[in-house]
Amino acid sequence: CCPGNCPPCDQNCGRTLGCRNHKCPSVCHRGSCYPCPETVDVKCNCGNTKVTVPCGRERTTRPPKCKEQCSRPPTCHHTSQEKHRCHFGSCPPCHQPCQKVLEKCGHLCPAPCHDQALIKQTGRHQPTGPWEQPSEPAFIQTALPCPPCQVPIPTECLGKHEVSPLPCHAVGPYSCKRVCGRTLDCQNHTCMKECHKVTEIDACVGKNKAGPECLQCEEGCSKSRPLGCPHPCVLPCHPGECPPCVQMLRIKCHCKITSLYVECRKITTADVNEKNLLSCCKNQCPKELPCGHRCKEMCHPGECPFNCNQKVKLRCPCKRIKKELLCNKVRENQISIECDATCKEMKRKASEIKEAEAKAALEEEKRKQQAELEAFENRLKGRRKKNRKRDEVAVELTLWQKYKYYLLPACAVVVLVFAWYIARDVA
């Protein structure tokens, strides 16, 4: 017991600090305790790298990044795993080539390591209704078999058209989907079947000769005919040249009017001069020359010769003098007819007559305009006199004419009031 001035407490504080590992070593005091003075090491997975932090922060401090290589043993069939740094948790998947020897072909598997592949688990419990929440898909880690071998192997197709690299697992007889293309016995057509196996009959011929598996030609002859022959060959598809065509061919003559019938072989084997003779109808050419006259030559090819000797009428510029001359000379501007003195005198007299007529018409037009002007001035003078008389006579308006628009409504009001009084007395 003391009079009131108690001495301070000399015992230790003893309260648990914020780190929850140690107690306050200070003397009993008021307020918050000081932070924990101890330190703790936070290490990586291998323990070679560490970070010193105040006690209590090791729970929130991330482990330091270690530059050392991970020393865990591989979990796949490889003797060593890919190099990576020290870490917590499981190692990343192995991406090294599998390199297992395939049983069927003996090649090495080039695919990435698939000993620990993640596969989605199937056959799990399905929700019974919308009230049941679907569960997250589960993945299981399992080893997958090696994929089919993809090493390219050169392989020839059935029809021996090409050599294509096929994957090792798909090597075998195959069709390239092309047309066979081998020459049939007719030597004009080729086999149109899809690429197929062909039994070679003659080794000297090689790949171009058709075999018993190819199609048999059943078409007609399709060889090109001579130039100008529109008829097909009457024989079936055959080797060698076709026989000459003896059918009649209908052609037009040079003037395109008469139809001629000639053997087809004569037309196809004839030269230019013979074709011109065969196409001639022996009639006069119906074409017109540039001058407008008919051509005098026999039916012929090409343009007509411009040697028209027909007579035409030619006049002088005033159309008074007329002469008959040869057409070709007129077209070549070799001959022209000029006006004489009589023609010039007639032209002069005609021009004088036209000038006199024009002068008379001009005077008549001026006279009409003067007459119209005088008539207009007379009408204008008459209007001025009428306006003067109207200004001199001034009519005075009566009292009724001045105030009739005000008196009419007032009279109507008086009549209505008088009628109202009479109606009230009667009632």
Secondary structure, DSSP 8 states (H G I E B T S, - for coil): --SS------SB---B-TTSS-B--SBS-SS-------EEEEE-SSSSSEEEEETT-TTTS------SB-----SSSSSS----B--SSS-----SB---B-TTT--B--SB--TTEEEE--S----SSTTS------EEEE---------EEEEE-TTSS-EEEEEGGG-S-----SB---B-TTSS-B--SBS-----S-TTTGGGB--TTS-----B------TT-----SSBS-SS-------EEEEE-TTSSSEEEEEHHHHHH--HHHHHHHT--SSB---B-TTS-B--SBS-SSS-------EEEEE-TTS--EEEEEHHHHHTT-------HHHHHHHHHHHHHHHHHHHHHHHHHHHHHHHHHHHHHHHHHHHHHHHHHHHH------HHHHHHHHHHHHHHHHHHHHHHHHHHHH-
